Amino acid sequence: MIRISEKQIDVQKVIDTASSLNAGAVSVFIGTVRNNAQGKKVVWLEYEAYETMAVGEIRKIMDEACQRWPLLGWAVSHRIGTLKPGEVAVVVAVSTPHRKDSFAACEFVIDTLKEKVPIWKKEVFEDGQEWISARPMLEAKA
Amino acid sequence: MNRFKVRAFGITRELLGGREATIELNGTTVGDLRGELASRYPELTGLRSLYIAVNSDYAAEDQVLNPDDEIALIPPVSGG
């Protein structure tokens, strides 16, 4: 299951979708909104996705994960829109016969998602806002 | 002159001033489009990276564009 939605993520539903009676392990990654960044208080985050491409890129990641690990089930859900600190932004769940594969596959999926999937977030502070990672770090220019 | 519609997301949406822009250029490749975008919107060149997607796939610089392709600007992603 791949889902990109403005609605709150039902974490249990993602886990249930990924689960299998043949599995001995389910690994779940839950990404949440931090209340601080760059030493400043985050008021909220704005998430935006290029949805058709994001779904396609997640599918490619899952195809690769299925080649590398014996996945019995999986589900990825990403929220978009306005999120406040503490809210769940992304959930990845995978199930495998044994735990080492489920840990490795889950880590691969979230790491690759963050690197390749066209989803963006803007941090909104009390005194301004910024698209994350969009520009080179200021210290890199110095 | 070839005319292409370009969708913009994240910071590029703000730099282009909207979700979509129409770009006219003499060339036909992704690289040609990138050059035209850079001259029209110089701030794009200050981004950490900028990929161009064609029909929902990351495109190479030498890929030839068709007028009905869905073209999108992909600034550095930050999901998760």
Backbone of each chain as ProteinMPNN parsed JSONL, in Angstrom:
{"seq_chain_A": "MIRISEKQIDVQKVIDTASSLNAGAVSVFIGTVRNNAQGKKVVWLEYEAYETMAVGEIRKIMDEACQRWPLLGWAVSHRIGTLKPGEVAVVVAVSTPHRKDSFAACEFVIDTLKEKVPIWKKEVFEDGQEWISARPMLEAKA", "coords_chain_A": {"N_chain_A": [[0.842, -1.195, 0.0], [0.591, 2.151, -0.912], [0.343, 5.401, 0.198], [-0.523, 8.784, -0.001], [-1.505, 11.532, 1.652], [-3.618, 14.163, 2.973], [-4.865, 13.545, 5.233], [-4.818, 12.491, 8.676], [-2.434, 10.005, 9.64], [-3.246, 6.642, 10.043], [-1.65, 4.78, 12.103], [-1.743, 2.14, 13.069], [-3.23, 0.903, 11.089], [-1.46, 0.983, 8.939], [0.532, -0.714, 9.88], [-0.945, -3.082, 10.137], [-1.55, -3.563, 7.468], [0.947, -4.188, 6.456], [1.577, -6.474, 7.758], [1.953, -10.075, 8.145], [0.918, -13.463, 8.378], [2.895, -15.247, 7.959], [5.14, -13.998, 8.773], [7.834, -13.283, 11.046], [8.603, -10.958, 12.02], [7.94, -7.498, 12.22], [8.922, -4.43, 11.133], [8.752, -1.026, 11.948], [8.863, 2.31, 10.951], [8.365, 5.463, 12.247], [7.982, 8.681, 11.396], [8.15, 11.829, 12.865], [7.02, 15.21, 13.535], [9.368, 17.522, 14.526], [9.783, 19.864, 17.229], [11.648, 21.82, 16.97], [14.258, 23.457, 15.094], [17.374, 24.262, 13.718], [17.983, 25.616, 16.034], [15.731, 27.065, 16.526], [12.264, 27.633, 17.363], [9.847, 25.54, 16.004], [6.82, 26.254, 14.489], [4.878, 25.215, 12.732], [4.836, 22.72, 10.07], [4.892, 22.717, 6.516], [3.956, 20.402, 4.183], [4.501, 19.247, 0.904], [3.704, 17.523, -2.093], [4.664, 16.002, -5.216], [2.453, 14.269, -6.456], [1.829, 12.051, -8.268], [4.342, 11.331, -9.231], [5.668, 10.884, -6.82], [4.363, 8.628, -5.804], [5.129, 6.812, -7.777], [7.942, 6.803, -7.448], [8.158, 5.796, -4.846], [7.144, 3.293, -5.323], [9.178, 2.235, -6.943], [11.247, 2.131, -5.072], [10.219, 0.245, -3.302], [10.062, -1.958, -4.987], [12.779, -2.449, -5.332], [13.486, -2.998, -2.675], [12.039, -5.331, -2.289], [13.423, -7.026, -3.936], [15.836, -7.217, -2.614], [15.384, -8.062, 0.003], [13.519, -10.565, 1.839], [10.597, -9.691, 1.696], [7.435, -9.939, 3.173], [5.242, -8.437, 3.448], [4.261, -4.982, 3.09], [3.971, -1.443, 3.691], [3.554, 2.008, 2.996], [3.046, 5.217, 4.149], [2.531, 8.613, 3.665], [2.158, 11.816, 4.947], [0.758, 14.928, 3.829], [0.437, 18.546, 3.594], [-0.506, 20.735, 6.289], [1.312, 20.325, 9.239], [1.616, 19.921, 12.73], [4.022, 20.205, 15.48], [4.906, 17.017, 16.851], [3.056, 15.577, 15.429], [2.436, 12.782, 13.191], [4.341, 12.279, 10.348], [5.244, 10.457, 8.458], [4.987, 6.955, 7.813], [6.566, 3.865, 7.677], [6.27, 0.488, 7.115], [7.364, -2.848, 7.272], [7.328, -6.368, 6.744], [8.974, -9.446, 7.508], [10.396, -12.796, 7.452], [12.353, -12.953, 9.507], [13.978, -10.856, 12.026], [16.316, -9.303, 11.382], [16.333, -8.785, 8.638], [13.995, -7.298, 8.424], [14.546, -4.968, 9.875], [16.708, -3.955, 8.326], [15.535, -3.607, 5.786], [13.514, -1.761, 6.341], [14.986, 0.47, 7.138], [16.397, 1.0, 4.775], [14.267, 1.694, 3.099], [13.132, 4.073, 4.252], [15.383, 5.738, 4.256], [15.98, 5.939, 1.506], [13.637, 6.973, 0.543], [13.693, 9.539, 1.663], [15.719, 10.588, 0.182], [15.016, 10.471, -2.534], [12.252, 10.712, -3.172], [9.77, 12.866, -4.468], [8.87, 14.959, -2.355], [8.321, 17.73, -0.311], [9.274, 19.846, 2.419], [8.418, 22.691, 4.313], [9.664, 24.624, 6.858], [8.035, 26.442, 9.314], [8.688, 29.111, 11.246], [8.478, 31.167, 14.236], [9.349, 33.606, 13.362], [9.688, 33.532, 10.612], [10.183, 31.578, 7.538], [11.224, 28.506, 5.877], [12.281, 26.495, 3.152], [13.229, 23.203, 3.512], [16.574, 22.078, 3.16], [16.826, 23.233, 0.67], [18.549, 25.282, -0.175], [22.14, 25.821, -0.376], [24.025, 25.286, 2.629], [24.665, 28.022, 4.819], [27.173, 28.154, 5.99], [28.675, 26.691, 4.239], [29.165, 28.371, 2.198], [30.94, 30.171, 3.173]], "CA_chain_A": [[0.0, 0.0, 0.0], [1.26, 3.456, -0.902], [-0.686, 6.401, 0.417], [-0.091, 10.158, 0.251], [-2.804, 12.132, 1.979], [-3.641, 15.224, 3.985], [-5.516, 13.03, 6.445], [-3.965, 11.917, 9.707], [-2.069, 8.625, 9.325], [-3.658, 5.611, 10.998], [-0.416, 3.989, 12.203], [-2.088, 0.717, 13.221], [-3.68, 0.386, 9.792], [-0.257, 0.764, 8.124], [1.167, -1.931, 10.408], [-1.79, -4.239, 9.786], [-1.419, -3.795, 6.02], [2.26, -4.775, 6.184], [1.756, -7.713, 8.529], [1.669, -11.345, 7.484], [0.984, -14.595, 9.308], [4.156, -15.955, 7.714], [6.254, -13.16, 9.229], [8.218, -13.306, 12.455], [9.049, -9.614, 12.383], [7.431, -6.319, 11.522], [9.634, -3.21, 11.534], [7.957, 0.167, 11.654], [9.482, 3.61, 11.18], [7.385, 6.547, 12.353], [8.629, 9.994, 11.361], [7.276, 12.822, 13.491], [7.427, 16.61, 13.377], [10.131, 18.067, 15.656], [9.351, 21.22, 17.603], [12.756, 22.776, 16.862], [15.189, 23.283, 13.987], [18.359, 25.357, 13.661], [17.922, 26.361, 17.284], [14.525, 27.893, 16.6], [11.019, 26.911, 17.618], [9.019, 25.295, 14.823], [5.396, 26.431, 14.78], [4.279, 24.118, 11.968], [5.506, 22.363, 8.821], [4.045, 22.556, 5.327], [4.44, 19.352, 3.286], [3.943, 19.308, -0.451], [4.181, 16.378, -2.882], [4.301, 15.801, -6.618], [1.889, 12.989, -6.015], [1.949, 10.913, -9.191], [5.747, 10.911, -9.256], [6.026, 10.37, -5.493], [3.874, 7.249, -5.73], [5.988, 6.027, -8.666], [9.275, 6.645, -6.845], [8.036, 4.87, -3.703], [6.991, 1.945, -5.893], [10.521, 1.773, -7.357], [11.998, 1.797, -3.853], [9.684, -1.004, -2.763], [10.487, -3.029, -5.896], [14.168, -2.783, -5.003], [13.498, -3.627, -1.345], [11.532, -6.708, -2.435], [14.498, -7.827, -4.548], [16.977, -7.385, -1.706], [14.999, -8.725, 1.259], [12.315, -11.395, 1.648], [9.45, -8.99, 2.282], [6.147, -10.644, 3.133], [4.231, -7.397, 3.343], [4.821, -3.65, 3.321], [3.066, -0.307, 3.503], [4.189, 3.313, 3.184], [2.044, 6.282, 4.172], [3.151, 9.925, 3.898], [1.167, 12.873, 5.066], [1.104, 16.24, 3.287], [-0.38, 19.612, 4.17], [0.024, 21.413, 7.477], [1.495, 19.432, 10.388], [2.148, 20.562, 13.928], [4.97, 19.358, 16.214], [4.346, 15.829, 17.487], [2.219, 14.801, 14.505], [3.123, 11.773, 12.384], [4.482, 12.716, 8.957], [5.463, 9.306, 7.572], [5.085, 5.631, 8.44], [7.014, 2.769, 6.815], [6.183, -0.802, 7.812], [7.712, -4.017, 6.445], [7.394, -7.624, 7.502], [9.862, -10.469, 6.945], [10.425, -13.961, 8.348], [13.231, -12.731, 10.665], [14.061, -9.43, 12.35], [17.415, -8.531, 10.777], [15.891, -8.332, 7.316], [12.963, -6.255, 8.516], [15.244, -3.722, 10.256], [17.506, -3.464, 7.197], [14.641, -3.159, 4.712], [12.809, -0.56, 6.795], [15.953, 1.569, 7.1], [16.637, 1.295, 3.366], [13.093, 2.361, 2.511], [12.987, 5.461, 4.707], [16.548, 6.508, 3.79], [15.871, 6.194, 0.069], [12.482, 7.882, 0.397], [14.121, 10.909, 1.984], [16.684, 11.012, -0.816], [14.543, 10.471, -3.927], [10.816, 10.892, -3.426], [9.483, 14.306, -4.563], [8.049, 15.535, -1.289], [9.082, 18.854, 0.247], [8.688, 20.456, 3.605], [8.817, 24.048, 4.679], [9.534, 24.875, 8.292], [7.517, 27.766, 9.621], [9.111, 29.553, 12.573], [7.734, 32.34, 14.701], [9.829, 34.821, 12.696], [10.034, 33.323, 9.204], [9.965, 30.225, 7.038], [12.33, 28.052, 5.031], [12.198, 25.167, 2.538], [14.345, 22.421, 4.05], [17.626, 21.572, 2.264], [16.732, 23.793, -0.684], [19.717, 26.085, -0.519], [23.355, 25.389, 0.306], [24.165, 25.807, 3.989], [25.372, 29.297, 4.825], [28.595, 27.963, 6.338], [29.358, 26.13, 3.088], [29.553, 29.489, 1.324], [31.992, 30.971, 3.818]], "C_chain_A": [[0.88, 1.249, 0.0], [0.172, 4.506, -0.755], [-0.025, 7.76, 0.685], [-1.37, 10.949, 0.465], [-2.658, 13.249, 2.995], [-4.259, 14.733, 5.288], [-4.488, 12.436, 7.401], [-3.676, 10.449, 9.388], [-2.547, 7.695, 10.445], [-2.503, 4.6, 11.089], [-0.739, 2.493, 12.281], [-2.517, 0.106, 11.891], [-2.484, 0.105, 8.875], [0.429, -0.524, 8.561], [0.37, -3.169, 10.001], [-1.643, -4.593, 8.312], [-0.116, -4.513, 5.696], [2.424, -6.148, 6.817], [1.377, -8.947, 7.72], [1.763, -12.463, 8.517], [2.27, -15.39, 9.122], [5.359, -15.216, 8.278], [6.536, -13.367, 10.719], [8.617, -11.936, 12.942], [8.321, -8.57, 11.555], [8.254, -5.145, 12.03], [8.836, -2.005, 11.061], [8.807, 1.402, 11.914], [8.371, 4.654, 11.198], [8.161, 7.858, 12.406], [7.673, 11.042, 11.897], [7.852, 14.239, 13.316], [8.106, 17.086, 14.665], [9.689, 19.49, 15.967], [10.475, 22.251, 17.494], [13.621, 22.436, 15.657], [16.094, 24.5, 13.96], [18.264, 26.246, 14.899], [16.697, 27.242, 17.434], [13.29, 27.018, 16.815], [10.206, 26.779, 16.33], [7.55, 25.422, 15.213], [4.577, 25.372, 14.029], [5.125, 23.841, 10.739], [4.465, 22.3, 7.708], [4.681, 21.49, 4.444], [3.716, 19.454, 1.958], [4.509, 18.129, -1.236], [3.813, 16.549, -4.35], [3.756, 14.374, -6.628], [2.095, 11.827, -6.978], [3.388, 10.4, -9.226], [6.161, 10.313, -7.922], [5.578, 8.921, -5.341], [4.766, 6.34, -6.584], [7.361, 5.774, -8.073], [9.227, 5.705, -5.644], [7.897, 3.438, -4.229], [8.347, 1.389, -6.337], [11.343, 1.341, -6.145], [11.522, 0.45, -3.305], [10.037, -2.183, -3.671], [11.908, -3.454, -5.573], [14.251, -3.482, -3.65], [13.041, -5.081, -1.436], [12.561, -7.628, -3.098], [15.582, -8.156, -3.529], [16.644, -8.14, -0.431], [13.706, -9.508, 1.043], [11.081, -10.757, 2.299], [8.163, -9.814, 2.102], [4.994, -9.663, 3.037], [4.885, -6.049, 3.591], [3.747, -2.597, 3.129], [3.834, 0.98, 3.794], [3.095, 4.378, 3.128], [2.731, 7.598, 4.508], [2.066, 10.977, 3.951], [1.667, 14.142, 4.387], [0.167, 17.282, 3.892], [0.292, 20.191, 5.401], [0.094, 20.46, 8.661], [2.114, 20.194, 11.549], [3.149, 19.631, 14.613], [4.251, 18.193, 16.915], [3.512, 14.98, 16.538], [3.073, 13.859, 13.656], [3.122, 12.202, 10.922], [4.596, 11.533, 8.007], [5.52, 8.022, 8.399], [5.509, 4.631, 7.368], [6.906, 1.496, 7.637], [6.513, -1.917, 6.828], [7.702, -5.257, 7.325], [8.227, -8.645, 6.735], [9.841, -11.684, 7.887], [11.223, -13.69, 9.627], [13.584, -11.259, 10.809], [15.169, -8.661, 11.632], [17.019, -7.977, 9.41], [14.864, -7.205, 7.43], [13.584, -4.925, 8.94], [15.956, -3.122, 9.047], [16.608, -2.897, 6.104], [13.947, -1.853, 5.101], [13.736, 0.66, 6.717], [16.238, 1.99, 5.651], [15.472, 2.102, 2.777], [13.009, 3.814, 2.969], [14.173, 6.314, 4.242], [16.41, 6.885, 2.317], [14.698, 7.122, -0.219], [12.92, 9.328, 0.61], [15.052, 11.482, 0.916], [16.037, 11.258, -2.188], [13.089, 10.871, -4.156], [10.465, 12.382, -3.408], [8.402, 14.775, -3.577], [8.928, 16.605, -0.644], [8.435, 19.344, 1.527], [9.296, 21.821, 3.874], [8.604, 24.204, 6.172], [9.054, 26.303, 8.495], [7.861, 28.075, 11.072], [8.262, 30.739, 13.004], [8.123, 33.584, 13.894], [10.224, 34.588, 11.234], [9.767, 31.895, 8.777], [11.054, 29.848, 6.06], [12.059, 26.664, 4.472], [13.434, 24.393, 2.949], [15.266, 21.916, 2.942], [17.656, 22.232, 0.896], [17.996, 24.539, -1.101], [20.952, 25.544, 0.187], [23.419, 26.012, 1.697], [25.003, 27.084, 3.953], [26.862, 29.102, 5.089], [29.38, 27.384, 5.169], [29.836, 27.231, 2.145], [30.772, 30.221, 1.864], [33.377, 30.458, 3.455]], "O_chain_A": [[1.796, 1.379, 0.812], [-0.808, 4.501, -1.5], [0.904, 7.868, 1.486], [-2.217, 11.03, -0.424], [-1.705, 13.282, 3.773], [-4.19, 15.408, 6.315], [-3.436, 11.947, 6.988], [-4.558, 9.728, 8.921], [-2.288, 7.929, 11.625], [-2.393, 3.69, 10.268], [-0.081, 1.679, 11.633], [-2.214, -1.051, 11.598], [-2.481, -0.875, 8.13], [0.856, -1.326, 7.73], [0.938, -4.175, 9.576], [-1.615, -5.768, 7.946], [-0.062, -5.341, 4.787], [3.323, -6.902, 6.443], [0.606, -8.885, 6.762], [2.593, -12.41, 9.424], [2.689, -16.121, 10.019], [6.473, -15.74, 8.268], [5.634, -13.59, 11.527], [8.933, -11.75, 14.117], [8.114, -8.736, 10.353], [8.284, -4.888, 13.234], [8.322, -1.967, 9.943], [9.407, 1.528, 12.982], [7.547, 4.72, 10.286], [8.908, 8.109, 13.352], [6.53, 11.141, 11.451], [9.026, 14.413, 12.989], [7.512, 17.06, 15.743], [9.272, 20.23, 15.076], [10.299, 23.409, 17.871], [13.709, 21.278, 15.248], [15.643, 25.629, 14.153], [18.441, 27.462, 14.823], [16.621, 28.066, 18.346], [13.281, 25.831, 16.492], [9.917, 27.768, 15.656], [7.092, 24.775, 16.155], [3.705, 24.721, 14.604], [6.019, 24.616, 10.399], [3.323, 21.893, 7.919], [5.819, 21.65, 4.002], [2.513, 19.706, 1.887], [5.674, 17.774, -1.061], [2.795, 17.154, -4.686], [4.501, 13.407, -6.788], [2.491, 10.739, -6.562], [3.626, 9.193, -9.248], [6.92, 9.344, -7.886], [6.316, 8.087, -4.816], [5.117, 5.237, -6.166], [7.892, 4.668, -8.174], [10.143, 4.908, -5.441], [8.454, 2.498, -3.662], [8.633, 0.209, -6.131], [12.041, 0.328, -6.18], [12.332, -0.381, -2.894], [10.284, -3.286, -3.183], [12.221, -4.644, -5.538], [14.999, -4.448, -3.492], [13.579, -5.954, -0.754], [12.578, -8.836, -2.863], [16.177, -9.233, -3.569], [17.512, -8.787, 0.155], [12.899, -9.165, 0.18], [10.591, -11.233, 3.324], [7.866, -10.309, 1.014], [3.9, -10.017, 2.598], [5.937, -5.972, 4.225], [2.732, -2.842, 2.476], [4.652, 1.038, 4.712], [2.317, 4.431, 2.176], [3.432, 7.697, 5.515], [1.173, 11.018, 3.105], [2.87, 14.403, 4.37], [-0.775, 16.944, 4.609], [1.515, 20.141, 5.536], [-0.908, 19.86, 9.05], [3.02, 21.007, 11.367], [3.144, 18.424, 14.373], [3.169, 18.347, 17.481], [3.281, 13.8, 16.801], [4.26, 14.098, 13.431], [2.073, 12.455, 10.33], [4.105, 11.591, 6.88], [6.026, 8.003, 9.521], [4.904, 4.55, 6.299], [7.412, 1.446, 8.758], [6.015, -1.938, 5.703], [8.029, -5.193, 8.51], [8.199, -8.709, 5.506], [9.32, -11.596, 8.999], [10.833, -14.135, 10.706], [13.504, -10.498, 9.845], [14.988, -7.488, 11.305], [17.338, -6.836, 9.076], [14.865, -6.271, 6.628], [13.201, -3.872, 8.43], [15.827, -1.928, 8.773], [16.887, -1.829, 5.558], [13.811, -0.948, 4.277], [13.326, 1.738, 6.288], [16.311, 3.179, 5.343], [15.682, 3.072, 2.049], [12.829, 4.704, 2.138], [13.995, 7.476, 3.876], [16.692, 8.019, 1.932], [14.764, 7.957, -1.121], [12.565, 10.22, -0.161], [15.164, 12.698, 0.761], [16.461, 12.152, -2.92], [12.743, 11.327, -5.246], [10.81, 13.089, -2.462], [7.231, 14.955, -3.914], [10.129, 16.406, -0.457], [7.219, 19.27, 1.699], [10.49, 22.061, 3.69], [7.516, 23.952, 6.691], [9.598, 27.246, 7.921], [7.4, 27.407, 11.997], [7.438, 31.245, 12.242], [7.324, 34.509, 13.756], [11.007, 35.356, 10.676], [9.206, 31.098, 9.53], [11.725, 30.705, 5.485], [11.658, 25.76, 5.206], [14.557, 24.861, 2.763], [14.808, 21.397, 1.924], [18.442, 21.827, 0.039], [18.447, 24.433, -2.241], [20.842, 24.887, 1.222], [22.931, 27.12, 1.917], [25.933, 27.208, 3.155], [27.705, 29.781, 4.502], [30.597, 27.55, 5.093], [30.791, 27.046, 1.39], [31.54, 30.814, 1.107], [34.379, 31.012, 3.908]]}, "seq_chain_B": "MNRFKVRAFGITRELLGGREATIELNGTTVGDLRGELASRYPELTGLRSLYIAVNSDYAAEDQVLNPDDEIALIPPVSGG", "coords_chain_B": {"N_chain_B": [[10.526, 28.133, -32.393], [9.946, 26.354, -29.434], [7.396, 25.398, -27.208], [6.892, 24.839, -23.826], [5.141, 23.525, -21.043], [5.741, 23.894, -17.633], [5.743, 22.386, -14.526], [5.926, 23.419, -11.119], [7.364, 22.87, -7.936], [7.547, 23.083, -4.325], [10.249, 25.079, -3.281], [10.762, 25.985, -5.844], [8.313, 26.618, -6.894], [7.75, 28.943, -5.565], [9.863, 30.537, -6.499], [9.325, 30.686, -9.233], [6.948, 31.906, -9.119], [4.457, 30.666, -9.194], [2.396, 27.689, -9.747], [2.774, 26.702, -12.24], [4.52, 27.281, -15.277], [4.952, 28.681, -18.522], [7.325, 27.969, -20.893], [9.327, 29.199, -23.474], [11.553, 28.021, -25.897], [14.474, 27.61, -28.004], [15.756, 25.174, -28.245], [15.358, 21.573, -27.692], [15.86, 19.812, -25.674], [16.147, 18.507, -22.268], [18.343, 19.703, -21.081], [18.529, 22.062, -22.595], [16.184, 23.309, -21.79], [16.753, 23.64, -19.099], [18.806, 25.551, -19.273], [17.421, 27.77, -20.297], [15.583, 28.211, -18.261], [17.338, 28.912, -16.233], [18.277, 31.349, -17.134], [15.971, 32.863, -17.177], [15.066, 32.679, -14.56], [17.188, 33.371, -12.427], [17.643, 32.759, -9.757], [17.181, 30.07, -9.457], [19.548, 28.782, -9.93], [20.895, 28.944, -7.607], [20.092, 26.948, -5.974], [20.561, 23.932, -4.042], [20.372, 21.6, -5.508], [18.85, 20.767, -8.657], [16.567, 18.923, -10.227], [15.035, 17.752, -13.235], [11.941, 16.483, -14.033], [10.366, 14.257, -16.279], [7.307, 13.273, -17.383], [6.83, 12.102, -14.866], [9.238, 10.839, -14.215], [12.679, 11.024, -13.246], [14.733, 12.913, -15.367], [17.32, 12.7, -17.889], [19.897, 15.004, -18.989], [20.119, 15.057, -21.769], [17.751, 14.184, -22.724], [15.064, 14.302, -25.016], [12.435, 16.61, -25.32], [8.887, 16.475, -25.586], [6.013, 18.295, -26.79], [3.695, 17.587, -25.375], [4.58, 16.426, -23.055], [4.652, 15.876, -19.508], [6.223, 18.085, -17.565], [8.355, 18.713, -14.844], [9.761, 20.638, -12.188], [12.171, 19.67, -9.868], [13.214, 20.497, -6.955], [15.669, 20.217, -4.209], [14.712, 17.38, -2.404], [12.753, 16.76, 0.575], [11.284, 15.001, 2.136], [9.711, 12.826, 4.604]], "CA_chain_B": [[10.329, 28.19, -30.938], [9.157, 25.29, -28.821], [6.742, 25.891, -26.003], [6.681, 23.764, -22.858], [4.581, 23.856, -19.735], [6.588, 23.345, -16.57], [5.162, 22.452, -13.177], [6.953, 23.781, -10.131], [7.017, 22.446, -6.576], [8.409, 23.526, -3.232], [10.847, 26.41, -3.423], [10.713, 26.447, -7.241], [6.979, 27.217, -7.079], [7.849, 30.336, -5.106], [10.793, 31.279, -7.365], [8.663, 30.928, -10.522], [5.759, 32.705, -8.872], [3.214, 29.937, -9.464], [2.518, 26.237, -9.875], [3.061, 26.321, -13.612], [5.019, 28.354, -16.132], [5.148, 28.289, -19.919], [8.676, 28.374, -21.285], [9.62, 29.068, -24.904], [12.992, 27.921, -26.145], [14.853, 27.136, -29.33], [16.159, 23.773, -28.185], [14.318, 20.574, -27.411], [16.263, 18.849, -24.641], [16.064, 18.887, -20.858], [19.451, 20.638, -20.844], [18.141, 23.355, -23.194], [15.169, 23.884, -20.903], [17.444, 24.069, -17.876], [19.515, 26.795, -19.573], [16.433, 28.85, -20.438], [15.055, 28.479, -16.914], [18.372, 29.591, -15.444], [18.379, 32.765, -17.524], [14.733, 33.557, -16.783], [14.934, 32.67, -13.096], [18.566, 33.124, -11.976], [17.695, 32.206, -8.399], [17.163, 28.601, -9.523], [20.914, 28.262, -9.937], [21.401, 28.972, -6.231], [19.595, 25.794, -5.213], [21.546, 22.868, -3.807], [20.261, 20.746, -6.696], [17.577, 20.942, -9.36], [16.324, 17.905, -11.232], [13.852, 17.953, -14.051], [11.239, 15.216, -14.247], [9.522, 14.203, -17.463], [6.3, 12.218, -17.212], [6.983, 11.495, -13.54], [10.529, 10.18, -14.008], [13.854, 11.894, -13.34], [15.178, 12.906, -16.759], [18.715, 13.043, -18.185], [20.025, 16.306, -19.669], [20.001, 14.947, -23.234], [16.418, 13.691, -23.109], [14.321, 15.219, -25.893], [11.101, 16.901, -24.792], [7.75, 16.603, -26.505], [5.12, 19.346, -26.295], [2.667, 17.1, -24.445], [5.19, 15.833, -21.855], [4.466, 16.563, -18.225], [7.57, 18.46, -17.134], [8.282, 19.27, -13.487], [11.013, 21.0, -11.518], [12.308, 18.944, -8.611], [14.286, 21.024, -6.096], [16.074, 19.196, -3.239], [13.542, 16.816, -1.713], [12.905, 16.799, 2.032], [10.185, 14.283, 2.763], [10.031, 12.046, 5.793]], "C_chain_B": [[9.472, 27.013, -30.461], [8.612, 25.793, -27.494], [6.448, 24.714, -25.072], [6.048, 24.312, -21.593], [5.409, 23.149, -18.674], [5.863, 23.492, -15.237], [6.273, 22.708, -12.171], [6.459, 23.432, -8.73], [7.994, 23.054, -5.57], [8.948, 24.914, -3.502], [10.775, 26.906, -4.864], [9.35, 27.078, -7.554], [7.018, 28.682, -6.655], [8.76, 31.158, -6.022], [10.169, 31.585, -8.73], [7.397, 31.761, -10.362], [4.451, 32.007, -9.214], [3.474, 28.457, -9.652], [2.915, 25.804, -11.274], [3.58, 27.529, -14.384], [5.139, 27.807, -17.548], [6.48, 28.861, -20.384], [8.838, 28.166, -22.789], [11.121, 28.976, -25.081], [13.258, 27.377, -27.547], [15.17, 25.655, -29.33], [15.014, 22.844, -27.841], [14.688, 19.643, -26.26], [16.055, 19.412, -23.235], [17.153, 19.912, -20.535], [19.154, 22.024, -21.4], [17.145, 24.066, -22.293], [15.817, 24.414, -19.63], [18.151, 25.417, -18.087], [18.564, 27.982, -19.651], [15.856, 29.236, -19.073], [16.05, 29.282, -16.089], [18.479, 31.062, -15.827], [17.121, 33.54, -17.138], [14.592, 33.694, -15.274], [16.305, 32.37, -12.478], [18.643, 32.501, -10.58], [17.664, 30.676, -8.385], [18.566, 28.021, -9.428], [21.537, 28.273, -8.536], [20.916, 27.803, -5.386], [20.688, 24.735, -5.084], [21.545, 21.87, -4.969], [18.936, 21.081, -7.369], [17.485, 19.867, -10.438], [15.093, 18.289, -12.033], [13.239, 16.582, -14.309], [10.389, 15.328, -15.498], [8.598, 12.998, -17.321], [6.559, 11.4, -15.947], [8.24, 10.654, -13.345], [11.648, 11.209, -14.081], [14.432, 11.775, -14.746], [16.656, 13.268, -16.865], [18.738, 14.334, -19.003], [19.805, 16.204, -21.178], [18.638, 14.403, -23.682], [15.679, 14.748, -23.933], [12.887, 15.359, -25.373], [10.072, 16.951, -25.914], [6.762, 17.596, -25.909], [4.089, 18.848, -25.274], [3.258, 16.383, -23.227], [4.774, 16.612, -20.61], [5.863, 16.809, -17.641], [7.46, 19.109, -15.758], [9.671, 19.571, -12.951], [11.039, 20.336, -10.147], [13.477, 19.538, -7.82], [14.646, 19.966, -5.056], [14.87, 18.704, -2.436], [13.817, 16.767, -0.21], [11.72, 16.126, 2.731], [10.647, 13.539, 4.012], [9.833, 12.838, 7.064]], "O_chain_B": [[8.415, 26.726, -31.022], [9.284, 26.516, -26.759], [5.837, 23.724, -25.475], [6.372, 25.407, -21.134], [5.733, 21.968, -18.797], [5.426, 24.583, -14.869], [7.41, 22.27, -12.349], [5.301, 23.663, -8.385], [9.099, 23.474, -5.914], [8.21, 25.816, -3.899], [10.733, 28.115, -5.096], [9.259, 27.976, -8.392], [6.409, 29.545, -7.287], [8.481, 32.326, -6.295], [10.452, 32.629, -9.318], [6.842, 32.259, -11.341], [3.449, 32.665, -9.493], [4.623, 28.018, -9.711], [3.345, 24.669, -11.477], [3.133, 28.656, -14.17], [5.395, 26.619, -17.747], [6.732, 30.062, -20.285], [8.527, 27.097, -23.315], [11.875, 29.751, -24.492], [12.392, 26.772, -28.179], [14.886, 24.955, -30.302], [13.863, 23.261, -27.715], [13.9, 18.766, -25.907], [15.825, 20.606, -23.042], [16.912, 20.873, -19.803], [19.476, 23.035, -20.776], [17.247, 25.271, -22.062], [15.477, 25.494, -19.146], [18.113, 26.299, -17.229], [18.859, 29.062, -19.138], [15.667, 30.414, -18.769], [15.681, 30.197, -15.353], [18.735, 31.918, -14.981], [17.191, 34.725, -16.811], [14.07, 34.689, -14.772], [16.557, 31.243, -12.051], [19.602, 31.796, -10.264], [18.078, 30.058, -7.404], [18.761, 26.918, -8.916], [22.589, 27.674, -8.318], [21.284, 27.68, -4.218], [21.606, 24.655, -5.9], [22.596, 21.361, -5.36], [18.019, 21.609, -6.739], [18.218, 19.892, -11.426], [14.234, 19.043, -11.576], [13.916, 15.65, -14.742], [9.768, 16.361, -15.751], [9.046, 11.862, -17.163], [6.513, 10.17, -15.963], [8.308, 9.845, -12.419], [11.585, 12.151, -14.871], [14.603, 10.669, -15.26], [17.184, 14.03, -16.055], [17.744, 14.712, -19.624], [19.352, 17.164, -21.801], [18.407, 14.191, -24.873], [15.673, 15.93, -23.59], [12.225, 14.378, -25.036], [10.348, 17.402, -27.026], [6.669, 17.736, -24.689], [3.662, 19.607, -24.405], [2.513, 15.793, -22.444], [4.574, 17.826, -20.648], [6.579, 15.875, -17.276], [6.589, 19.947, -15.525], [10.631, 18.851, -13.227], [10.085, 20.418, -9.373], [14.618, 19.116, -8.004], [14.003, 18.917, -5.01], [14.115, 19.493, -1.868], [14.97, 16.737, 0.219], [11.224, 16.596, 3.755], [11.807, 13.616, 4.415], [10.061, 12.319, 8.156]]}, "name": "protein", "num_of_chains": 2, "seq": "MIRISEKQIDVQKVIDTASSLNAGAVSVFIGTVRNNAQGKKVVWLEYEAYETMAVGEIRKIMDEACQRWPLLGWAVSHRIGTLKPGEVAVVVAVSTPHRKDSFAACEFVIDTLKEKVPIWKKEVFEDGQEWISARPMLEAKAMNRFKVRAFGITRELLGGREATIELNGTTVGDLRGELASRYPELTGLRSLYIAVNSDYAAEDQVLNPDDEIALIPPVSGG"}
